[in-house]
């Protein structure tokens, strides 16, 4: 994606990349939108890179993206969970967390009282990345929006350490590694 320059229409909550710290970008700030994947926005502003959540799209002068998995008919299943995880992105890399090889394990279990629980173990490309809680939180919120999912837990793990060889063929194509 080519960067698009805009001026923030209002004060906007943001997460500093890669530190993961919360901040507010003031109205009138010039920003370059560098990534618009997974419903969130990566912007470059004075001071560096920031992630802006979907609910703040209006601050960028954009419409909030439609929720894809929420409100889907029927009950969630494993395929819906994997498809939902493919809508989660590291804000610096244009490949979803599944194809980037960050998701190590996904367990889908039907609950006795109905509904389902999802447990995900994922890692990050670097142990020092402060965006882990933001990426994991994004995945958890999206999983909880699936019909019938009553509990979703996303855990960051470090074993085994991530390596670029874990990127899927699809991810490698996006990154131009093939």
mmCIF file of the C-alpha atoms, coordinates in Angstrom:
data_MODEL
# 
_entry.id   MODEL 
# 
loop_
_atom_site.group_PDB 
_atom_site.id 
_atom_site.type_symbol 
_atom_site.label_atom_id 
_atom_site.label_alt_id 
_atom_site.label_comp_id 
_atom_site.label_asym_id 
_atom_site.label_entity_id 
_atom_site.label_seq_id 
_atom_site.pdbx_PDB_ins_code 
_atom_site.Cartn_x 
_atom_site.Cartn_y 
_atom_site.Cartn_z 
_atom_site.occupancy 
_atom_site.B_iso_or_equiv 
_atom_site.pdbx_formal_charge 
_atom_site.auth_seq_id 
_atom_site.auth_comp_id 
_atom_site.auth_asym_id 
_atom_site.auth_atom_id 
_atom_site.pdbx_PDB_model_num 
ATOM 1   C CA . UNK A 1 1   ? 0.000   0.000   0.000  1.00 0.00 ? 1   UNK A CA 1 
ATOM 2   C CA . UNK A 1 2   ? 1.180   3.491   -0.785 1.00 0.00 ? 2   UNK A CA 1 
ATOM 3   C CA . UNK A 1 3   ? 1.035   5.945   2.128  1.00 0.00 ? 3   UNK A CA 1 
ATOM 4   C CA . UNK A 1 4   ? -1.892  8.372   2.214  1.00 0.00 ? 4   UNK A CA 1 
ATOM 5   C CA . UNK A 1 5   ? -1.422  11.688  4.011  1.00 0.00 ? 5   UNK A CA 1 
ATOM 6   C CA . UNK A 1 6   ? -4.276  13.027  6.144  1.00 0.00 ? 6   UNK A CA 1 
ATOM 7   C CA . UNK A 1 7   ? -4.811  15.462  8.987  1.00 0.00 ? 7   UNK A CA 1 
ATOM 8   C CA . UNK A 1 8   ? -6.407  14.072  12.154 1.00 0.00 ? 8   UNK A CA 1 
ATOM 9   C CA . UNK A 1 9   ? -9.970  15.365  12.512 1.00 0.00 ? 9   UNK A CA 1 
ATOM 10  C CA . UNK A 1 10  ? -9.945  14.994  16.312 1.00 0.00 ? 10  UNK A CA 1 
ATOM 11  C CA . UNK A 1 11  ? -7.730  13.842  19.162 1.00 0.00 ? 11  UNK A CA 1 
ATOM 12  C CA . UNK A 1 12  ? -7.135  10.144  18.667 1.00 0.00 ? 12  UNK A CA 1 
ATOM 13  C CA . UNK A 1 13  ? -6.033  7.304   20.946 1.00 0.00 ? 13  UNK A CA 1 
ATOM 14  C CA . UNK A 1 14  ? -3.067  5.414   19.511 1.00 0.00 ? 14  UNK A CA 1 
ATOM 15  C CA . UNK A 1 15  ? -0.497  2.788   20.434 1.00 0.00 ? 15  UNK A CA 1 
ATOM 16  C CA . UNK A 1 16  ? 3.168   3.639   19.835 1.00 0.00 ? 16  UNK A CA 1 
ATOM 17  C CA . UNK A 1 17  ? 4.963   1.041   17.685 1.00 0.00 ? 17  UNK A CA 1 
ATOM 18  C CA . UNK A 1 18  ? 6.999   -0.983  18.692 1.00 0.00 ? 18  UNK A CA 1 
ATOM 19  C CA . UNK A 1 19  ? 6.890   0.120   22.362 1.00 0.00 ? 19  UNK A CA 1 
ATOM 20  C CA . UNK A 1 20  ? 3.197   -0.691  22.756 1.00 0.00 ? 20  UNK A CA 1 
ATOM 21  C CA . UNK A 1 21  ? 2.522   2.335   24.953 1.00 0.00 ? 21  UNK A CA 1 
ATOM 22  C CA . UNK A 1 22  ? -0.768  4.221   24.802 1.00 0.00 ? 22  UNK A CA 1 
ATOM 23  C CA . UNK A 1 23  ? -0.739  7.837   23.661 1.00 0.00 ? 23  UNK A CA 1 
ATOM 24  C CA . UNK A 1 24  ? -3.016  10.450  22.132 1.00 0.00 ? 24  UNK A CA 1 
ATOM 25  C CA . UNK A 1 25  ? -2.327  12.032  18.760 1.00 0.00 ? 25  UNK A CA 1 
ATOM 26  C CA . UNK A 1 26  ? -3.746  15.579  18.739 1.00 0.00 ? 26  UNK A CA 1 
ATOM 27  C CA . UNK A 1 27  ? -6.333  16.892  16.286 1.00 0.00 ? 27  UNK A CA 1 
ATOM 28  C CA . UNK A 1 28  ? -4.696  18.608  13.342 1.00 0.00 ? 28  UNK A CA 1 
ATOM 29  C CA . UNK A 1 29  ? -1.646  16.308  13.341 1.00 0.00 ? 29  UNK A CA 1 
ATOM 30  C CA . UNK A 1 30  ? -0.400  15.343  9.894  1.00 0.00 ? 30  UNK A CA 1 
ATOM 31  C CA . UNK A 1 31  ? -0.139  11.557  9.558  1.00 0.00 ? 31  UNK A CA 1 
ATOM 32  C CA . UNK A 1 32  ? 0.693   9.162   6.752  1.00 0.00 ? 32  UNK A CA 1 
ATOM 33  C CA . UNK A 1 33  ? -1.475  6.028   6.726  1.00 0.00 ? 33  UNK A CA 1 
ATOM 34  C CA . UNK A 1 34  ? 0.989   3.251   5.890  1.00 0.00 ? 34  UNK A CA 1 
ATOM 35  C CA . UNK A 1 35  ? -1.119  0.126   6.534  1.00 0.00 ? 35  UNK A CA 1 
ATOM 36  C CA . UNK A 1 36  ? -4.862  -0.541  6.696  1.00 0.00 ? 36  UNK A CA 1 
ATOM 37  C CA . UNK A 1 37  ? -5.035  -4.270  7.336  1.00 0.00 ? 37  UNK A CA 1 
ATOM 38  C CA . UNK A 1 38  ? -7.225  -6.170  9.760  1.00 0.00 ? 38  UNK A CA 1 
ATOM 39  C CA . UNK A 1 39  ? -9.429  -3.193  10.544 1.00 0.00 ? 39  UNK A CA 1 
ATOM 40  C CA . UNK A 1 40  ? -6.747  -1.132  12.255 1.00 0.00 ? 40  UNK A CA 1 
ATOM 41  C CA . UNK A 1 41  ? -4.463  1.543   10.851 1.00 0.00 ? 41  UNK A CA 1 
ATOM 42  C CA . UNK A 1 42  ? -0.725  2.033   11.045 1.00 0.00 ? 42  UNK A CA 1 
ATOM 43  C CA . UNK A 1 43  ? 0.233   5.683   10.716 1.00 0.00 ? 43  UNK A CA 1 
ATOM 44  C CA . UNK A 1 44  ? 3.501   7.570   10.622 1.00 0.00 ? 44  UNK A CA 1 
ATOM 45  C CA . UNK A 1 45  ? 3.393   10.852  12.510 1.00 0.00 ? 45  UNK A CA 1 
ATOM 46  C CA . UNK A 1 46  ? 5.933   13.096  14.149 1.00 0.00 ? 46  UNK A CA 1 
ATOM 47  C CA . UNK A 1 47  ? 7.496   10.844  16.737 1.00 0.00 ? 47  UNK A CA 1 
ATOM 48  C CA . UNK A 1 48  ? 7.249   7.574   14.820 1.00 0.00 ? 48  UNK A CA 1 
ATOM 49  C CA . UNK A 1 49  ? 4.757   4.831   14.005 1.00 0.00 ? 49  UNK A CA 1 
ATOM 50  C CA . UNK A 1 50  ? 1.402   4.397   15.726 1.00 0.00 ? 50  UNK A CA 1 
ATOM 51  C CA . UNK A 1 51  ? -1.508  1.959   15.562 1.00 0.00 ? 51  UNK A CA 1 
ATOM 52  C CA . UNK A 1 52  ? -5.004  3.410   15.481 1.00 0.00 ? 52  UNK A CA 1 
ATOM 53  C CA . UNK A 1 53  ? -7.980  1.147   16.211 1.00 0.00 ? 53  UNK A CA 1 
ATOM 54  C CA . UNK A 1 54  ? -10.918 0.657   13.846 1.00 0.00 ? 54  UNK A CA 1 
ATOM 55  C CA . UNK A 1 55  ? -13.304 2.591   16.099 1.00 0.00 ? 55  UNK A CA 1 
ATOM 56  C CA . UNK A 1 56  ? -11.147 5.698   15.529 1.00 0.00 ? 56  UNK A CA 1 
ATOM 57  C CA . UNK A 1 57  ? -11.305 5.577   11.719 1.00 0.00 ? 57  UNK A CA 1 
ATOM 58  C CA . UNK A 1 58  ? -13.326 8.805   11.729 1.00 0.00 ? 58  UNK A CA 1 
ATOM 59  C CA . UNK A 1 59  ? -10.314 10.667  13.180 1.00 0.00 ? 59  UNK A CA 1 
ATOM 60  C CA . UNK A 1 60  ? -8.540  9.764   9.928  1.00 0.00 ? 60  UNK A CA 1 
ATOM 61  C CA . UNK A 1 61  ? -11.508 10.874  7.845  1.00 0.00 ? 61  UNK A CA 1 
ATOM 62  C CA . UNK A 1 62  ? -12.405 7.261   7.046  1.00 0.00 ? 62  UNK A CA 1 
ATOM 63  C CA . UNK A 1 63  ? -15.449 5.083   7.633  1.00 0.00 ? 63  UNK A CA 1 
ATOM 64  C CA . UNK A 1 64  ? -15.123 2.359   10.221 1.00 0.00 ? 64  UNK A CA 1 
ATOM 65  C CA . UNK A 1 65  ? -14.586 -0.997  8.480  1.00 0.00 ? 65  UNK A CA 1 
ATOM 66  C CA . UNK A 1 66  ? -17.466 -3.472  8.573  1.00 0.00 ? 66  UNK A CA 1 
ATOM 67  C CA . UNK A 1 67  ? -17.170 -6.290  11.080 1.00 0.00 ? 67  UNK A CA 1 
ATOM 68  C CA . UNK A 1 68  ? -16.684 -9.440  9.024  1.00 0.00 ? 68  UNK A CA 1 
ATOM 69  C CA . UNK A 1 69  ? -17.029 -12.293 11.525 1.00 0.00 ? 69  UNK A CA 1 
ATOM 70  C CA . UNK A 1 70  ? -19.432 -10.658 13.964 1.00 0.00 ? 70  UNK A CA 1 
ATOM 71  C CA . UNK A 1 71  ? -23.017 -11.513 13.316 1.00 0.00 ? 71  UNK A CA 1 
ATOM 72  C CA . UNK A 1 72  ? -22.146 -14.476 11.112 1.00 0.00 ? 72  UNK A CA 1 
ATOM 73  C CA . UNK A 1 73  ? -24.905 -17.038 10.910 1.00 0.00 ? 73  UNK A CA 1 
ATOM 74  C CA . UNK A 1 74  ? -24.672 -20.256 12.877 1.00 0.00 ? 74  UNK A CA 1 
ATOM 75  C CA . UNK A 1 75  ? -22.143 -21.216 15.491 1.00 0.00 ? 75  UNK A CA 1 
ATOM 76  C CA . UNK A 1 76  ? -18.432 -20.675 15.205 1.00 0.00 ? 76  UNK A CA 1 
ATOM 77  C CA . UNK A 1 77  ? -16.252 -23.577 14.171 1.00 0.00 ? 77  UNK A CA 1 
ATOM 78  C CA . UNK A 1 78  ? -12.515 -24.141 13.816 1.00 0.00 ? 78  UNK A CA 1 
ATOM 79  C CA . UNK A 1 79  ? -12.423 -22.782 10.261 1.00 0.00 ? 79  UNK A CA 1 
ATOM 80  C CA . UNK A 1 80  ? -14.122 -19.547 11.368 1.00 0.00 ? 80  UNK A CA 1 
ATOM 81  C CA . UNK A 1 81  ? -11.540 -19.217 14.150 1.00 0.00 ? 81  UNK A CA 1 
ATOM 82  C CA . UNK A 1 82  ? -8.639  -19.614 11.710 1.00 0.00 ? 82  UNK A CA 1 
ATOM 83  C CA . UNK A 1 83  ? -10.271 -17.199 9.262  1.00 0.00 ? 83  UNK A CA 1 
ATOM 84  C CA . UNK A 1 84  ? -10.687 -14.673 12.078 1.00 0.00 ? 84  UNK A CA 1 
ATOM 85  C CA . UNK A 1 85  ? -7.062  -15.039 13.169 1.00 0.00 ? 85  UNK A CA 1 
ATOM 86  C CA . UNK A 1 86  ? -6.118  -14.269 9.563  1.00 0.00 ? 86  UNK A CA 1 
ATOM 87  C CA . UNK A 1 87  ? -7.670  -10.811 10.041 1.00 0.00 ? 87  UNK A CA 1 
ATOM 88  C CA . UNK A 1 88  ? -5.102  -9.954  12.755 1.00 0.00 ? 88  UNK A CA 1 
ATOM 89  C CA . UNK A 1 89  ? -1.899  -8.214  11.714 1.00 0.00 ? 89  UNK A CA 1 
ATOM 90  C CA . UNK A 1 90  ? 1.356   -7.031  13.181 1.00 0.00 ? 90  UNK A CA 1 
ATOM 91  C CA . UNK A 1 91  ? 1.091   -3.290  12.475 1.00 0.00 ? 91  UNK A CA 1 
ATOM 92  C CA . UNK A 1 92  ? 4.551   -3.215  10.886 1.00 0.00 ? 92  UNK A CA 1 
ATOM 93  C CA . UNK A 1 93  ? 4.200   -6.259  8.628  1.00 0.00 ? 93  UNK A CA 1 
ATOM 94  C CA . UNK A 1 94  ? 1.558   -6.687  5.882  1.00 0.00 ? 94  UNK A CA 1 
ATOM 95  C CA . UNK A 1 95  ? 1.047   -10.391 6.631  1.00 0.00 ? 95  UNK A CA 1 
ATOM 96  C CA . UNK A 1 96  ? -1.569  -11.802 9.027  1.00 0.00 ? 96  UNK A CA 1 
ATOM 97  C CA . UNK A 1 97  ? -0.416  -13.536 12.207 1.00 0.00 ? 97  UNK A CA 1 
ATOM 98  C CA . UNK A 1 98  ? -1.277  -17.011 10.885 1.00 0.00 ? 98  UNK A CA 1 
ATOM 99  C CA . UNK A 1 99  ? 0.668   -16.687 7.629  1.00 0.00 ? 99  UNK A CA 1 
ATOM 100 C CA . UNK A 1 100 ? 3.487   -14.925 9.462  1.00 0.00 ? 100 UNK A CA 1 
ATOM 101 C CA . UNK A 1 101 ? 3.845   -18.135 11.495 1.00 0.00 ? 101 UNK A CA 1 
ATOM 102 C CA . UNK A 1 102 ? 3.085   -16.478 14.825 1.00 0.00 ? 102 UNK A CA 1 
ATOM 103 C CA . UNK A 1 103 ? 0.198   -18.766 15.813 1.00 0.00 ? 103 UNK A CA 1 
ATOM 104 C CA . UNK A 1 104 ? 1.674   -21.917 17.326 1.00 0.00 ? 104 UNK A CA 1 
ATOM 105 C CA . UNK A 1 105 ? -1.489  -23.586 18.584 1.00 0.00 ? 105 UNK A CA 1 
ATOM 106 C CA . UNK A 1 106 ? -5.260  -23.162 18.501 1.00 0.00 ? 106 UNK A CA 1 
ATOM 107 C CA . UNK A 1 107 ? -7.633  -25.268 20.555 1.00 0.00 ? 107 UNK A CA 1 
ATOM 108 C CA . UNK A 1 108 ? -11.383 -25.110 19.926 1.00 0.00 ? 108 UNK A CA 1 
ATOM 109 C CA . UNK A 1 109 ? -13.593 -26.780 22.518 1.00 0.00 ? 109 UNK A CA 1 
ATOM 110 C CA . UNK A 1 110 ? -17.363 -27.023 22.841 1.00 0.00 ? 110 UNK A CA 1 
ATOM 111 C CA . UNK A 1 111 ? -18.523 -26.135 26.340 1.00 0.00 ? 111 UNK A CA 1 
ATOM 112 C CA . UNK A 1 112 ? -20.955 -28.446 28.226 1.00 0.00 ? 112 UNK A CA 1 
ATOM 113 C CA . UNK A 1 113 ? -23.502 -25.639 28.648 1.00 0.00 ? 113 UNK A CA 1 
ATOM 114 C CA . UNK A 1 114 ? -23.284 -24.688 24.952 1.00 0.00 ? 114 UNK A CA 1 
ATOM 115 C CA . UNK A 1 115 ? -21.048 -22.270 23.151 1.00 0.00 ? 115 UNK A CA 1 
ATOM 116 C CA . UNK A 1 116 ? -17.335 -22.749 22.723 1.00 0.00 ? 116 UNK A CA 1 
ATOM 117 C CA . UNK A 1 117 ? -13.948 -21.756 24.075 1.00 0.00 ? 117 UNK A CA 1 
ATOM 118 C CA . UNK A 1 118 ? -10.878 -20.896 22.019 1.00 0.00 ? 118 UNK A CA 1 
ATOM 119 C CA . UNK A 1 119 ? -7.313  -21.005 23.329 1.00 0.00 ? 119 UNK A CA 1 
ATOM 120 C CA . UNK A 1 120 ? -4.535  -19.614 21.141 1.00 0.00 ? 120 UNK A CA 1 
ATOM 121 C CA . UNK A 1 121 ? -0.804  -19.710 21.740 1.00 0.00 ? 121 UNK A CA 1 
ATOM 122 C CA . UNK A 1 122 ? 1.114   -17.242 19.649 1.00 0.00 ? 122 UNK A CA 1 
ATOM 123 C CA . UNK A 1 123 ? 4.486   -15.565 19.579 1.00 0.00 ? 123 UNK A CA 1 
ATOM 124 C CA . UNK A 1 124 ? 5.998   -12.393 18.165 1.00 0.00 ? 124 UNK A CA 1 
ATOM 125 C CA . UNK A 1 125 ? 8.772   -11.847 15.659 1.00 0.00 ? 125 UNK A CA 1 
ATOM 126 C CA . UNK A 1 126 ? 10.983  -10.388 18.418 1.00 0.00 ? 126 UNK A CA 1 
ATOM 127 C CA . UNK A 1 127 ? 10.866  -10.856 22.209 1.00 0.00 ? 127 UNK A CA 1 
ATOM 128 C CA . UNK A 1 128 ? 11.304  -7.121  22.845 1.00 0.00 ? 128 UNK A CA 1 
ATOM 129 C CA . UNK A 1 129 ? 8.249   -6.104  20.798 1.00 0.00 ? 129 UNK A CA 1 
ATOM 130 C CA . UNK A 1 130 ? 5.867   -4.118  22.963 1.00 0.00 ? 130 UNK A CA 1 
ATOM 131 C CA . UNK A 1 131 ? 2.995   -4.687  20.532 1.00 0.00 ? 131 UNK A CA 1 
ATOM 132 C CA . UNK A 1 132 ? 2.343   -8.213  21.824 1.00 0.00 ? 132 UNK A CA 1 
ATOM 133 C CA . UNK A 1 133 ? -0.504  -7.258  24.165 1.00 0.00 ? 133 UNK A CA 1 
ATOM 134 C CA . UNK A 1 134 ? -2.101  -5.141  21.424 1.00 0.00 ? 134 UNK A CA 1 
ATOM 135 C CA . UNK A 1 135 ? -1.923  -7.907  18.803 1.00 0.00 ? 135 UNK A CA 1 
ATOM 136 C CA . UNK A 1 136 ? -3.118  -10.573 21.267 1.00 0.00 ? 136 UNK A CA 1 
ATOM 137 C CA . UNK A 1 137 ? -5.916  -8.277  22.453 1.00 0.00 ? 137 UNK A CA 1 
ATOM 138 C CA . UNK A 1 138 ? -7.021  -7.649  18.870 1.00 0.00 ? 138 UNK A CA 1 
ATOM 139 C CA . UNK A 1 139 ? -7.178  -11.408 18.255 1.00 0.00 ? 139 UNK A CA 1 
ATOM 140 C CA . UNK A 1 140 ? -9.116  -12.006 21.480 1.00 0.00 ? 140 UNK A CA 1 
ATOM 141 C CA . UNK A 1 141 ? -11.707 -9.302  20.737 1.00 0.00 ? 141 UNK A CA 1 
ATOM 142 C CA . UNK A 1 142 ? -12.242 -10.636 17.227 1.00 0.00 ? 142 UNK A CA 1 
ATOM 143 C CA . UNK A 1 143 ? -12.587 -14.225 18.464 1.00 0.00 ? 143 UNK A CA 1 
ATOM 144 C CA . UNK A 1 144 ? -15.122 -13.184 21.095 1.00 0.00 ? 144 UNK A CA 1 
ATOM 145 C CA . UNK A 1 145 ? -17.184 -11.552 18.333 1.00 0.00 ? 145 UNK A CA 1 
ATOM 146 C CA . UNK A 1 146 ? -17.758 -14.935 16.683 1.00 0.00 ? 146 UNK A CA 1 
ATOM 147 C CA . UNK A 1 147 ? -21.203 -16.474 17.254 1.00 0.00 ? 147 UNK A CA 1 
ATOM 148 C CA . UNK A 1 148 ? -21.196 -18.871 20.171 1.00 0.00 ? 148 UNK A CA 1 
ATOM 149 C CA . UNK A 1 149 ? -17.672 -18.121 21.398 1.00 0.00 ? 149 UNK A CA 1 
ATOM 150 C CA . UNK A 1 150 ? -18.063 -17.561 25.126 1.00 0.00 ? 150 UNK A CA 1 
ATOM 151 C CA . UNK A 1 151 ? -14.391 -17.558 26.102 1.00 0.00 ? 151 UNK A CA 1 
ATOM 152 C CA . UNK A 1 152 ? -11.258 -16.756 24.127 1.00 0.00 ? 152 UNK A CA 1 
ATOM 153 C CA . UNK A 1 153 ? -7.740  -16.644 25.501 1.00 0.00 ? 153 UNK A CA 1 
ATOM 154 C CA . UNK A 1 154 ? -4.681  -15.595 23.551 1.00 0.00 ? 154 UNK A CA 1 
ATOM 155 C CA . UNK A 1 155 ? -1.359  -16.306 25.238 1.00 0.00 ? 155 UNK A CA 1 
ATOM 156 C CA . UNK A 1 156 ? 2.030   -14.995 24.121 1.00 0.00 ? 156 UNK A CA 1 
ATOM 157 C CA . UNK A 1 157 ? 4.687   -17.738 24.282 1.00 0.00 ? 157 UNK A CA 1 
ATOM 158 C CA . UNK A 1 158 ? 8.373   -17.690 23.381 1.00 0.00 ? 158 UNK A CA 1 
ATOM 159 C CA . UNK A 1 159 ? 9.144   -21.354 22.850 1.00 0.00 ? 159 UNK A CA 1 
ATOM 160 C CA . UNK A 1 160 ? 10.058  -22.169 20.211 1.00 0.00 ? 160 UNK A CA 1 
ATOM 161 C CA . UNK A 1 161 ? 11.548  -18.821 19.177 1.00 0.00 ? 161 UNK A CA 1 
ATOM 162 C CA . UNK A 1 162 ? 10.014  -17.453 15.977 1.00 0.00 ? 162 UNK A CA 1 
ATOM 163 C CA . UNK A 1 163 ? 12.092  -17.724 12.818 1.00 0.00 ? 163 UNK A CA 1 
ATOM 164 C CA . UNK A 1 164 ? 11.369  -16.471 9.289  1.00 0.00 ? 164 UNK A CA 1 
ATOM 165 C CA . UNK A 1 165 ? 11.196  -20.092 8.114  1.00 0.00 ? 165 UNK A CA 1 
ATOM 166 C CA . UNK A 1 166 ? 7.813   -20.279 9.919  1.00 0.00 ? 166 UNK A CA 1 
ATOM 167 C CA . UNK A 1 167 ? 6.198   -17.928 7.394  1.00 0.00 ? 167 UNK A CA 1 
ATOM 168 C CA . UNK A 1 168 ? 3.719   -19.776 5.160  1.00 0.00 ? 168 UNK A CA 1 
ATOM 169 C CA . UNK A 1 169 ? 4.006   -19.846 1.381  1.00 0.00 ? 169 UNK A CA 1 
ATOM 170 C CA . UNK A 1 170 ? 1.207   -17.252 1.158  1.00 0.00 ? 170 UNK A CA 1 
ATOM 171 C CA . UNK A 1 171 ? 3.050   -14.998 3.594  1.00 0.00 ? 171 UNK A CA 1 
ATOM 172 C CA . UNK A 1 172 ? 6.317   -15.393 1.717  1.00 0.00 ? 172 UNK A CA 1 
ATOM 173 C CA . UNK A 1 173 ? 4.620   -14.293 -1.512 1.00 0.00 ? 173 UNK A CA 1 
ATOM 174 C CA . UNK A 1 174 ? 3.229   -11.139 0.128  1.00 0.00 ? 174 UNK A CA 1 
ATOM 175 C CA . UNK A 1 175 ? 6.676   -10.299 1.484  1.00 0.00 ? 175 UNK A CA 1 
ATOM 176 C CA . UNK A 1 176 ? 8.343   -11.005 -1.860 1.00 0.00 ? 176 UNK A CA 1 
ATOM 177 C CA . UNK A 1 177 ? 10.467  -13.811 -0.433 1.00 0.00 ? 177 UNK A CA 1 
ATOM 178 C CA . UNK A 1 178 ? 9.622   -16.258 -3.248 1.00 0.00 ? 178 UNK A CA 1 
# 
